[in-house]
Amino acid sequence: MKRTTFFAAFACALLIFSLLGCGTTNKLQSVQLSTSNTAEVPMGTLEVQGVGGTLQLYAWGNYSSGKQKLLNNVDVTYQISITPGSFAWTGFLGDPNATPPQTIELSPNALLTAVSPFACTFINEAQPPATSPAWALAGTYTVTATYQGFTSAPAYVAVASAAVITDTTNPTGACGP
């Protein structure tokens, strides 16, 4: 085989592999919130419990190659708001337009903390002669993460940092399940 033929074939092979990218791409497809920094886990409604209770969230990037990558809060922004229409009582968690929202604080690295005025986003719907509570969620906060133009699906967060009325259906004054 002549050198020129060999180099031409080699150049063509390199061109084909570079165009195909070995069959994989690695473009960001979505951002997801998780309560784990070791694996992306699906979440239901989350709960911050107790006076000063905390909950850490993590942002994960999902790529076209099928890989998931912890974003380590680099260039990730988090936002929290009161979920529209979710509260049974006006002003239940303070002013819904307050920035930041009242009763919960979100740090730049996605640490949620229950703060004063403490609140209970659950209501006890049990009726006597019941001797234990029947909890219903009265409202939540919504948290999202944004990275490279992608915004995560919202995570819904309930707060159980205040004691509630003690009665026959809630003898301990607990807040939430």
N, C-alpha and C positions, 0 to 999 in steps of 0.2 A: 504494500500500500504506500502510495506517495504521501509525503509530508503534507502537501497542500490539501489532499483529500482527507487525511486524518484530521487536520485542524478545522476544515470546513464542517466535517461531521461532528467534531467536538463542539464547535461554536453553535451548530444547530441544536444539539442535545441540551446545551446550557440555556439557549433561548427558550426551548420548549419547557424545561423545568422551571425557569423563572416566570414564564407566562402562566403556567399551571399552579405555581406556588406549592408544589407537592400536594395539591388537592385540599389545602386548608387555608382558611382565612381567620383572622382574629379581630373582627370588628365588634365594638360594643353594641349589644342589642337591647339591653335593658338594665335597670338598676332595681335592686330589691332590698328591703330592710329585713333584718334578722336579729334575734336575741343572742346569737352565737357568733363568736369570732373564729370558730374552727370549721363551720359548715353552714351553708345557707339552709335555714329551716323555715318551713311555712309557719305562719303565725295566725292565731285567731285574735280575739280581743285580749289585749295585755292589761295588766293591773299593777299600779304603783301602790304598795301597801304601807301603812303606818306613817306616823309623824316623821318627816324627813326621809321617808322611804325612797329608794332609788331603783332605776331600771336602766340598763345599758343597751342601746341599740347599735347595730353595725350595718354599714352599707356594703352590698356585694354587687359586683359587675358581672353580668352574664354575656358571654361572647359568642360569636357565630361559630367558633370552633367547638362549642359545647362546654368550654371550661367556665368555671366560676372563680372569681378572684375577689378576695377581701380588699376593699379600696383604702383601708387604713386612714380614712378621713383626709386624705390628700386631695385638695380641691373639691371636697364634698361639702355641700351646704345643707343644713337641716332646717325645717320650718315646722312650727306647731300652731294649731288654731283650734278653736272649739268647733266640733263637728256641727255644721248648720242643722237646725231643727231637731237636735237630739235631746234637748233638756225639757223636762216636764214643768219646771218652774222658771219664770223669768228671773234672771240674775242668780240662778242656782249656784253657779261657779263664779260669780262676780260679773263684771262687764264683759260680754262676749266680744267686744271690739278692742279690749285692752291688748296692748303690745308691750311686753309679752303677756300671754294669758295669765290670769290669776289662779292660784292654788297649785300650779305645777310649773316647773322651770325646765327649759331645755338648754343644755350647755352646747357650745360649738362642736364638741366631740360626741354629741348624741346621748348624753347622760340626762335622764329624766329624774327630777327630784320633787317630791311633794313639799310645798312651801305654804306658809301662812298667807291667807286664811285657809285652814285645812278643810277638806270637804269629803263628802261621800257621794259618789255618782250612782250609787245603788239606792233603791227604795224597797222597803219591806212591805209587801202586799198581803202578808198573812193576816187573817182575821181571827179573833177569839172564837172558839176555844183553842185554837192552835197554840202550841207552846214552843214552836220554833219558827224562825223567819222564813219567808218565801221571797227571795231576792229577785228583783227586776232591775235591769240596767236603765238608768234614767238619762244617761248621756256619756259622751266620750270626748276626748281630744283626738285630733287627727295629726299625725306626724308623717312628713315626707322627706326624702333625701333627693338632692339633685346633683348630678355629676355629668359633665360634658354634654349638657343639653338634654339629658334624660332624667325624668322625675319618676321616682318609685311609686308604686301603688301605695295608698295610705295605710298606715298602721293605726289602729284604733286603740286608745289607751283610757282605761277607767282609773279612777282615783278612790282609794279607801283609806284616807288619812284622818278622818274624824269619827268620833263615837256618835252614835245616833240615839234616839229616844229608847229608854229601857221600859219595856212593858211586858205583858204576859206572852206576847209573840216573839219578843226579843229580850229575854231576861238578862243578857250580858251587855246589851248596848252595842253589839258588833255592827260593823259596816261591811256588807257584802259577803259573798260566799267564801 
